[in-house]
Amino acid sequence: MEENTKTNEFSIESLSNFFNHHHDKLLCTANNKGEPSIALMGTPRLAENGTIEFEISDPVSVTLQNMKENKAVVFMAYIPGVRARDYTGARIYAEVTEILSSGEKIDHIRTRIRERHGEEKAAELLATVTCRIKKVRPVVDRGQRWDEPPFGHV
């Protein structure tokens, strides 16, 4: 990790346990002009090696085009609270390191999708994306670690 601050301290294991067990995540991207976009993503996975992997199946994907133009992305996995200050979770700043639309890796993923969801879903797969985590911050940032409450209580 590039920064050595309390808000950036995290273990891959604890982040993975949270990230991989909360299905819906937000993925924020921007094109090469800085025009932002946000997408609801159900498939991102945090791997043991600390990379985030996910698939794109939308044929009109602004997200995919943005990642081809600008490698900086932010994921947000969270648990809503009664008020904004009560939200918990993590903002994960990352860099796209790989976008594959053909080859052995995507063929393997397509086979897994076919086994679980059928040929139609497998045929929709356009790309698999890998990202390297650069920084992690809490959703409500008061200088604490991502997995600590922002105001010292739950």
C-alpha positions as CSV (number, residue, x, y, z in Angstrom):
1,M,0.0,0.0,0.0
2,E,1.3,3.4,-0.9
3,E,0.0,5.3,2.2
4,N,0.7,4.3,5.7
5,T,-2.1,5.9,7.6
6,K,-4.6,4.4,10.0
7,T,-7.4,4.7,7.5
8,N,-5.4,2.6,5.0
9,E,-4.5,-0.2,7.4
10,F,-6.4,-3.3,6.6
11,S,-6.0,-7.0,6.3
12,I,-7.0,-8.7,3.1
13,E,-8.7,-11.4,5.1
14,S,-11.1,-9.1,7.0
15,L,-11.7,-6.9,4.0
16,S,-12.4,-10.1,1.9
17,N,-14.8,-11.5,4.5
18,F,-16.8,-8.2,4.3
19,F,-16.5,-7.6,0.6
20,N,-17.3,-11.1,-0.6
21,H,-20.4,-11.5,1.7
22,H,-22.1,-8.2,0.6
23,H,-23.6,-8.9,-2.8
24,D,-24.3,-5.4,-4.2
25,K,-21.4,-3.1,-4.5
26,L,-21.0,0.2,-6.3
27,L,-18.2,0.7,-8.9
28,C,-17.3,4.3,-9.7
29,T,-15.3,5.0,-12.9
30,A,-14.6,8.0,-15.1
31,N,-13.6,8.3,-18.7
32,N,-10.5,10.0,-20.0
33,K,-12.2,13.4,-19.7
34,G,-13.0,12.8,-16.1
35,E,-16.7,12.4,-16.6
36,P,-17.9,10.0,-13.8
37,S,-20.2,7.0,-13.9
38,I,-21.4,4.7,-11.2
39,A,-22.7,1.1,-11.6
40,L,-24.2,-1.4,-9.3
41,M,-22.1,-4.6,-9.4
42,G,-23.0,-8.0,-8.1
43,T,-20.0,-10.0,-9.1
44,P,-16.8,-8.4,-7.8
45,R,-14.7,-10.7,-5.7
46,L,-11.7,-10.0,-3.5
47,A,-9.1,-12.7,-4.1
48,E,-6.6,-14.0,-1.6
49,N,-3.8,-12.2,-3.3
50,G,-5.6,-8.9,-2.7
51,T,-6.9,-8.2,-6.2
52,I,-10.5,-7.6,-7.1
53,E,-11.9,-9.5,-10.0
54,F,-15.3,-9.1,-11.8
55,E,-17.1,-9.8,-15.0
56,I,-18.8,-7.4,-17.5
57,S,-21.8,-8.7,-19.5
58,D,-23.6,-5.5,-20.5
59,P,-23.1,-4.8,-24.2
60,V,-23.5,-1.1,-23.8
61,S,-21.2,-0.9,-20.8
62,V,-20.1,2.7,-19.9
63,T,-18.1,1.1,-17.1
64,L,-16.1,-1.1,-19.5
65,Q,-15.4,1.8,-21.8
66,N,-14.4,4.0,-18.9
67,M,-12.0,1.4,-17.6
68,K,-10.3,1.1,-21.0
69,E,-9.8,4.9,-20.9
70,N,-9.0,5.5,-17.2
71,K,-7.6,2.7,-15.0
72,A,-8.6,4.4,-11.7
73,V,-11.7,3.0,-10.1
74,V,-13.4,3.0,-6.7
75,F,-15.6,0.2,-5.2
76,M,-17.9,0.9,-2.4
77,A,-19.3,-2.0,-0.3
78,Y,-21.5,-0.9,2.6
79,I,-24.2,-1.6,5.1
80,P,-26.8,1.2,5.1
81,G,-27.6,2.9,8.4
82,V,-30.5,5.0,9.7
83,R,-28.6,8.2,8.8
84,A,-25.7,8.7,6.5
85,R,-23.3,8.9,9.5
86,D,-24.4,5.4,10.5
87,Y,-23.4,3.7,7.3
88,T,-20.5,1.2,7.6
89,G,-18.3,-0.4,5.0
90,A,-15.3,0.4,2.8
91,R,-14.4,2.6,-0.2
92,I,-11.7,0.7,-2.1
93,Y,-9.5,2.7,-4.4
94,A,-8.0,0.5,-7.1
95,E,-6.3,0.4,-10.5
96,V,-7.4,-1.8,-13.4
97,T,-4.5,-4.1,-14.2
98,E,-6.1,-6.4,-16.7
99,I,-9.2,-6.5,-19.0
100,L,-9.6,-9.8,-20.9
101,S,-12.1,-10.5,-23.5
102,S,-10.6,-13.7,-24.8
103,G,-8.3,-16.5,-23.7
104,E,-8.1,-19.3,-21.2
105,K,-9.1,-17.3,-18.1
106,I,-12.3,-16.0,-19.7
107,D,-13.1,-19.4,-21.2
108,H,-12.9,-20.9,-17.7
109,I,-15.2,-18.3,-16.3
110,R,-17.6,-18.7,-19.2
111,T,-17.7,-22.5,-18.4
112,R,-18.5,-21.8,-14.8
113,I,-21.3,-19.4,-15.8
114,R,-22.7,-22.0,-18.2
115,E,-22.7,-24.7,-15.5
116,R,-24.6,-22.4,-13.1
117,H,-26.8,-20.3,-15.3
118,G,-27.0,-21.8,-18.8
119,E,-25.7,-21.1,-22.2
120,E,-27.5,-17.8,-22.7
121,K,-25.8,-16.2,-19.6
122,A,-22.4,-17.6,-20.6
123,A,-22.7,-16.1,-24.1
124,E,-23.4,-12.6,-22.6
125,L,-19.9,-12.5,-20.9
126,L,-17.9,-9.7,-22.6
127,A,-14.8,-9.3,-20.3
128,T,-13.2,-10.2,-17.0
129,V,-11.4,-7.4,-15.2
130,T,-8.7,-7.5,-12.5
131,C,-7.9,-4.5,-10.2
132,R,-5.1,-3.9,-7.7
133,I,-6.1,-2.3,-4.5
134,K,-4.3,1.0,-3.8
135,K,-6.1,2.4,-0.8
136,V,-9.0,1.6,1.6
137,R,-11.1,4.1,3.4
138,P,-14.2,3.8,5.5
139,V,-17.5,4.9,4.0
140,V,-17.9,7.5,6.7
141,D,-14.3,8.6,7.3
142,R,-13.3,10.2,10.6
143,G,-9.7,8.9,10.5
144,Q,-10.6,5.4,11.8
145,R,-9.9,2.1,10.0
146,W,-12.5,1.0,7.5
147,D,-13.9,-1.6,9.9
148,E,-14.2,0.6,12.9
149,P,-17.3,2.8,13.7
150,P,-16.8,6.5,12.8
151,F,-18.0,7.9,16.1
152,G,-16.7,5.2,18.5
153,H,-20.1,3.4,18.7
154,V,-22.3,1.2,16.6
